[in-house]
């Protein structure tokens, strides 16, 4: 799952209401992005950590790193996006995201989240 989807879950966006019923796997990069927010409040830290406790957090491995390098070179995506996509690819997991830019990555099952849709 991409970091943006986790943010929508934390904010209670109606388009992601049913997603939390599934087993969620995320890259350690998403954990860093969420908790590394400038001026994060203790309340936000607690909410994020509570959500992360329900996720499988996948660490960065050499295989993920090499795949991320390849994706970054080929698709000119941001480093966090390359690592998150590489994580999904290496574990053969679908990548749920609201980021249209990630649709261009071949070899990763991208599930584009429609923020206007509510019946997932």
C-alpha positions in Angstrom: 0.0 0.0 0.0 1.3 3.5 -0.9 1.7 6.1 1.8 -1.0 8.3 0.4 -3.6 5.6 1.0 -2.4 5.3 4.6 -2.9 9.0 5.0 -6.5 8.7 3.6 -7.2 5.9 6.1 -5.9 8.1 9.0 -8.0 11.0 7.8 -11.1 8.7 7.6 -11.6 9.3 3.9 -14.8 7.5 2.8 -13.1 6.0 -0.3 -10.8 3.8 1.9 -13.3 2.9 4.6 -13.3 -0.8 3.7 -9.6 -1.2 3.0 -8.6 -1.6 6.6 -10.5 -4.9 6.8 -7.8 -6.5 4.6 -4.4 -7.6 5.6 -2.2 -4.6 4.9 1.5 -4.7 3.9 3.6 -1.6 3.6 7.2 -0.6 2.9 9.3 0.7 5.7 9.5 3.8 3.6 5.8 4.5 4.3 6.5 4.2 8.0 9.3 6.7 7.7 7.2 9.1 5.5 4.3 9.0 8.0 6.3 9.4 11.2 8.9 11.7 9.7 6.4 14.5 9.1 7.7 17.9 10.3 5.9 19.2 13.4 4.1 15.9 14.0 2.0 16.0 17.1 2.0 13.3 19.8 -1.7 12.6 18.9 -0.6 12.0 15.3 2.2 9.7 16.3 -0.1 7.6 18.4 -2.7 7.4 15.6 0.0 6.4 13.1 1.6 3.8 15.4 -1.8 2.4 16.1 -2.5 1.9 12.4 1.0 0.6 11.7 0.5 -2.1 14.4 -2.1 -3.6 12.1 0.3 -3.6 9.1 3.0 -5.9 7.9 6.0 -3.6 7.5 8.4 -4.9 4.9 12.0 -3.9 5.4 14.4 -2.8 2.7 16.3 -5.7 1.3 19.1 -5.8 -1.4 16.6 -7.2 -3.9 14.1 -4.4 -3.2 17.0 -1.8 -3.4 18.1 -3.2 -6.8 14.6 -3.3 -8.2 14.0 0.3 -6.9 17.2 1.5 -8.7 15.9 -0.1 -11.9 12.4 1.4 -11.6 13.9 4.9 -10.8 16.1 4.7 -13.9 13.4 3.5 -16.2 10.4 5.5 -15.0 12.0 8.6 -13.4 9.8 8.2 -10.3 10.7 9.7 -6.8 12.9 7.5 -4.6 10.2 6.7 -2.1 7.8 5.7 -4.9 10.5 3.5 -6.5 11.1 1.7 -3.2 7.4 1.2 -2.5 6.7 -0.1 -6.0 9.8 -2.3 -5.8 8.6 -3.7 -2.5 5.2 -4.6 -4.1 7.0 -6.1 -7.1 9.4 -8.2 -5.1 6.7 -9.7 -3.0 4.2 -10.0 -5.9 1.7 -7.8 -4.0 -0.8 -5.4 -5.6 0.1 -1.7 -4.9 -2.9 0.3 -3.8 -2.3 4.0 -4.6 -4.0 7.2 -5.5 -0.9 8.4 -7.4 -1.6 8.3 -11.1 2.1 8.6 -11.8 2.7 5.1 -10.6 0.4 3.6 -13.3 3.2 3.9 -15.8 5.3 1.3 -13.9 5.1 -2.0 -15.7 5.4 -5.3 -13.9 3.6 -4.0 -10.7 0.0 -4.7 -10.2 -1.2 -1.1 -9.6 -4.6 -0.7 -8.1 -5.5 2.9 -8.6 -7.7 4.3 -5.8 -10.6 6.4 -7.0 -11.1 8.9 -4.3 -14.7 9.6 -5.5 -15.7 6.0 -5.2 -17.1 4.6 -1.9 -18.0 1.0 -2.6 -14.7 -0.9 -2.3 
